[in-house]
Structure formats: structure tokens, C-alpha cells
Amino acid sequence: MSASSSSEALDGISHVPVRPVAVVYCEGNFGKIDGKTANGLVRQSETYVIASVIDSTCHKRDAGMVLDGVPNGVGVVGDLDEALSHGHGNPEIFIVGVAPTSGLLSDEERNVILQAIARGLHIVSGLHEFLTQDPEFVAAAHASGVLITDVRMPRAKKDLRMFTGRIRDVTCPRIAVLGTDGAIGKRTTATILTKALNDHGIRAVMVSTGQTGLIQGARYGVALDAVPAQFVTGELEGAVLEAFDNEDPDVIIVEGQGALSHPTYLSSTAILRGSQPQGVVLQHAPTRKSASDFPDFPMPTAASEITLIELFAKTKVIGLTINHELMTDDDVVAAIALYELELGIPVTDALWRSGDRLVEMVLASFPSLHPGAPIDVH
């Protein structure tokens, strides 16, 4: 992307890759549903060092405190000028961190991106509106000598893959992290689960299915909702096969998108068909009343979503994870007990509880996976 994105610094013994410094634009949406790309990058990024987040509604707060109540040293600034001022890491990358339902830019957002280009920042966007096909952005980038990357842009149709059935050649378990809604924490839970498994000596690799995971640095994956319908199962199958062939993992974790029951987001169908998971971890927000961005559509229950998933695909929901929005810790404790009693499966909160609980959830259904370290869930 930029010269420094592939550069290396010599530490005297080994070469350490230098991650470019980035500012994430998320005006009016940081910590909210439509800020999920910014939220994810602040929590975890292998590709970039996140120097700051632009959102005047959270100005001068610590980004970690906004998201999780734990400081992480990433500041929230009021505008682009402040992001580029002394003390904010000298960013060279401008990441569009908003993820509206439309996937399109407002006039204000266009102006800020053009300002960033004029200031010499490379642009990374995960929107459906491809900036590299917009004459105004292309001309501005050319004039300033910067690069624009449209993460969501699919490959040329001649290069897209059709489903082959080779997914049956993948001999390790595949576990999909699905949800009862969009923007409910599937990617976060999948990331935490993958790390927890690896920390216990179980070789796990994650396949990303959305723009945020790809921006974070996922080695395998595809932005499914931008792929023509005829190719979605093949593209996902291909990504899973690449992860299996290259990594020889013990287990593959597939990030979910949307929800099988959702009236608009259909990517879950491709995930279930393309990766054919033997197990599903379901993410649910007990306090959410309606589907994200669709207030007239009530949320499904966890039980109804489990029934739908298991009827639609030859798989089994092996556990439930809770999105604790608008909940206290006492609420989470009560919810875990209630859902375990109702559903008869393990339940946890991936962010507020130990990752060991996720590992135990997987091992209960896949006992052939052997951790390299003891598990203490207490």
C-alpha cells in the first residue's frame, strides 16, 4: 500500500515488519453499530498501528474506554487536523471506519476523504461504494500521489470461483460463528476464539468473510456481501481450502455475517453452504429488540435461530455467546444461567469471560482436539 507497509526495521538480530500508522474515520458512529469497522480495528489490527479515531461526539476520550471500559491509549480526536497534529503518531493511512447499511458515503464523508487525500494520506475503504471507480477520488489521488484500496471490491468475474465440492477434502473441523443479527459481535468472538484455541496448543486459523476482518489483516477470506450470488459459495469454499492447504490446522473458524433469519443480510446462507461447518457458535444480544437498521423487524430468539440453522444445514449449534450491550455483569451471569438451562448448550460472553470458556465449548463437541495447556474456567 505504502512504501513503509512492506518495509522492515532491523532490531540487531531479526527483521521486524513495520506496520503503517493509521487514523480511522468514524464520525458520529464510534462504539455504535455503524462504526463496527472502527470498533474492530481499535480492538485488534495486525496490519496497522491505530493512532487515533476521528469522532467529534467522543472527542478526547480513550477509544478503549468508549468500547470496553478499558483504556488502550488510542485517542479519539475531533477532526482530521487534530489527527495529523503532533502527538498522534504521524499517520500515513486514512481508514474509512464507518459501515452504514447502504455502504455509501455522505457528502460530508466524501469531503473528509478528499481532505485526507490532499494531505497525502493513503485511503483504505471497506464500503460498497468503490472509490477507485469514482473519477473525483481517482483524480485527487493521482494529483497527491497516494493509493486508494477498496477492500470490498471482488476479483474480476473471470477469476471468481464456483463451488466445487472440494470442501469435503478439508479433514479438520470447521466451526462457524453465526449470529441472530448483523453487527452483533461475530467477528470479535471468532477472533477471540481463534486466539484462545491457539493459546491452548490447538492450531486454529480464522477465515474472514467481511471487510473489517480483511482490513485487520486476515490471511484468508473474502468480503462475501460484495461477491455476485453465483460465486459466493465457491469463493468461501476456496478461502477455506486455502487456509487448510497452507496452514494444516487442527480447526478452522469461519467468521459469520448477518443472520440466517435476517430480512436483508443473506451471507449466512453462503457461509453454511460454502464452508459446511460441523459446528456453529451463535452470537446473541439478549437486550436487542429489533434487527440492526430495521426497527420494524423484531429480533429472533436464540432458540428460534438455532432451530433455523440446524434445519437449513447439516450442522449443530455447539454453544451460545452473548453480546452484553446494555447489560451489567450481573445481567450476563443471569443470562448465561438462563440460556444454558433453556438451550442445553454451553454459554459465555467472549469479551467479559475467559477465552478458556470458549475452548471448553469447542472441546465438549470436538473431543479429538487436544489442547496444549490445561484449561481453568473458574
Secondary structure, 3 states (H helix, E strand, C coil): CCHHHHCEEECCCCEEECCCEEEEECCCCCCCHHHHHHHHHHHCCCCCEEEEEECHHHCCCEHHHHHHCCCCCCEEECCHHHHCCCCCCCCCEEEECCCCCCCCCCHHHHHHHHHHHHCCCEEEECCCCCHHHCHHHHHHHHHHCCCEEECCCCCCHHHCCCCCCHHHHCCCCEEEEEECCCCCCHHHHHHHHHHHHHHCCCCEEEEECCHHHHHHCCCEECCHHHCCHHHHHHHHHHHHHHHHHHHCCCEEEEECCCCCCCCCCCHHHHHHHHHCCCEEEEEECCCCCEECCEEEEECCCHHHHHHHHHHHCCCEEEEEEECCCCCCHHHHHHHHHHHHHHHCCCEECCCCCCHHHHHHHHHHHCCCCCCCCCCCCC
